[in-house]
Amino acid sequence: MSFDRMWAELAPVGRAADGGYHRYTWAGADTDARAWFTGEAAARGLDVRTDRNGNLWAWWGGPGPGAVATGSHLDSVPDGGAFDGPLGVVSALAAVDELRARGVRPARPLVLAVFVEEEGGRFGVPCLGSRLTAGEISPERARGLADADGVTWAEAMAAAGHDPDLIGPDPDTLASLDVFVELHVEQGRALEDTVHPVGVASAIWPHGRWRMDFTGRADHAGTTRLADRNDPMLPFAHAVLAARAQAEEHGARATVARSVIVPNGTNAIPSLVSAWLDARADSEDTLTAVVEGVRARAEAAAREHGVGVAMTAESRTPLVSFAHGLRDRLAAVVGTRAPDPRVPVLPTGAGHDAGVLAAHVPTAMLYVRNPTGVSHSPKEWARPDDCHAGVLALADVLQDLLARPVGEVAP
Amino acid sequence: MSFDRMWAELAPVGRAADGGYHRYTWAGADTDARAWFTGEAAARGLDVRTDRNGNLWAWWGGPGPGAVATGSHLDSVPDGGAFDGPLGVVSALAAVDELRARGVRPARPLVLAVFVEEEGGRFGVPCLGSRLTAGEISPERARGLADADGVTWAEAMAAAGHDPDLIGPDPDTLASLDVFVELHVEQGRALEDTVHPVGVASAIWPHGRWRMDFTGRADHAGTTRLADRNDPMLPFAHAVLAARAQAEEHGARATVARSVIVPNGTNAIPSLVSAWLDARADSEDTLTAVVEGVRARAEAAAREHGVGVAMTAESRTPLVSFAHGLRDRLAAVVGTRAPDPRVPVLPTGAGHDAGVLAAHVPTAMLYVRNPTGVSHSPKEWARPDDCHAGVLALADVLQDLLARPVGEVAP
């Protein structure tokens, strides 16, 4: 299968000695990976275009209306894994090969998409390429986003040879898409408990990020009596534990994985601890209950220790429920080749370009089994056989959709 | 009183716009402060010498045996206060003025000391100047200590015009000292609850620093089921709270004020959380009980979450009990001028050069009242009247000691 050759070729691009990936938009390895995709697409006779926002579109027939679209992204989080993003891109190319081997001659266009800055690994806003295209972030804000070195999106994009003055909503491209299917490595291990190498997405949970600032008083840790302290580490620690407890109570996910301590000295009671809560749940109400539960515990502990606390939402993304008709069709098609026709239909807590597009185009996702569930890590993995099953499932789904009338797969 | 003029002159040296001090050994503001001290001492006809380790000694009579010594340090912690260190140095100079105004003519030498790198603010090891002189750290290790930019002690010292090959134990200087008294701003607020502007030190609590490494597994915070996580933030949070609980239970101090989270991303369950425990108690056994209590809680929580934990002592300093005879003599002398003759005799949790010298020379400390107890912070403060009372108490003590036979004030 052409998948294996392509996977082996792409694997070293942006991979550090420890196995972690570093592919950041508009620079070195990400540029190399995009060039690799462009070369593969061109070799297949696909018409590759870069849209105004930097996303790549490789057309088999077209560009034109009524297109069946598939794809994912090539950028990574810092020290990320090989599969998150690239699996969907390489599988899309391999699915084209599979369709051609089957003699499929599409009656309407098939287009392969590579979205830019999906991880927000360089400029901080995830799904930036699809958000720009969908008009969900203003061009002005996007141009001003800066990386850790202070280089803006506009500067980096211009240095890469693209005109940042042209970025923004792209309704024509969106209007040309009849349906979008993203294949992605699973980022949990729900499929591992089943016989299924491939599953179908039901929804992306509502999720968001909240910043908590605990304001205490700088003091000497060796000399300040306990009663005289206003130590912000203590309510911070309570908030970390409260996130876990709330997640358990509500069947949700809530994590504190990032903090900044000022001044972060061994014998210096901090003046400030900032921390970020990442929370996700299967409904808006549950998400709100989780966040408010953490807030209540943080505020109570802060009061107890004479510490100030401010909690603000940095982002909140509502529930994305993928088009039901399309979802059920995918499950049926995938089920014809699966060891059991009852293909798992799973929600996820992770955001994707598919989640952004879902508001504009009938959209679905396929997941490939991840035996450890590990993602965003050098240890992220999927079995080769499961990747091959993913390519066949994607080819089956694309073949089925290409053969159906435009506009039939409504939500 | 000359104290006020000197205090006003020294105050701007190394002070940032927000009031915090930045005086780091062998560089800018610390060098300026040392030059200021040398000028003040020279203006009084004192013979200023820099010893092999970079400590300054300003002799009134001598250098020679049987000296009564006083002094402190001029360097600061990052973003430190004005008083920790400089109060003892400026008060020593003002005490010389006071003794001269009284017509005191010492029968033996009086020497004013300024110790280098007391805070460890640049090279990480506190009391480095006094430790080198006392032979409590090897010259090889000291030369190799590096600051945050990788500049070593040897390189920085050489750049400042001193020969790093000469550093090491200085038994001759130690042997010339008959007694050492350090005046210091109080770093708690025990005196604030009394009528006393000045107190006497009884002991420096045994104290130390322990590093805790919690090793988990990197995972996606949005997609990894709670049951599949090995999140090191959770036992870390338990350890933070356990430090406080152990300190309360044992009447001690225990603080987690510093941590490093890897990778410290909002949606990335960490692979590693490192944290530092600072603990102090009135006895070795109590200190051990506190540390073992934190260890037990950290290990239990780590087991519960499938996280590894390693706890290692980075430093442990035993109890320093100041010479009892000298301590009682100081209390009696200070009591003659105090509003109540029963002068408080207080332990402290903080390390000092006096604590290092105490193993080699009869040593004592005076504390000047700190109304908030805040230290190692721009808000560190003492009332001017209390500072003046400190100068008079130090002058009284020095006058008393200078008039007594050499060798009389044994522990």
Interface residues (C-beta under 8 A of the other chain):
Chain A: V77 P78 D79 E186 Q187 G188 R189 A190 W205 H207 R209 R217 A218 D219 H220 A221 G222 T223 T224 R225 L226 D228 D231 M233 L234 F236 A237 H238 V240 L241 R244 A247 E248 R253 T255 V256 A257 R258 S259 I261 P263 N264 G265 T266 N267 A268 I269 P270 S271 W276 D278 R280 T348 G349 A350 G351 G373 V374 S375 H376 S377 K379
Chain B: V77 P78 D79 E186 Q187 G188 R189 A190 W205 H207 R209 R217 A218 D219 H220 A221 G222 T223 T224 R225 L226 D228 D231 M233 L234 F236 A237 H238 V240 L241 R244 A247 E248 R253 T255 V256 A257 R258 S259 I261 P263 N264 G265 T266 N267 A268 I269 P270 S271 W276 D278 R280 T348 G349 A350 G351 G373 V374 S375 H376 S377 P378 K379
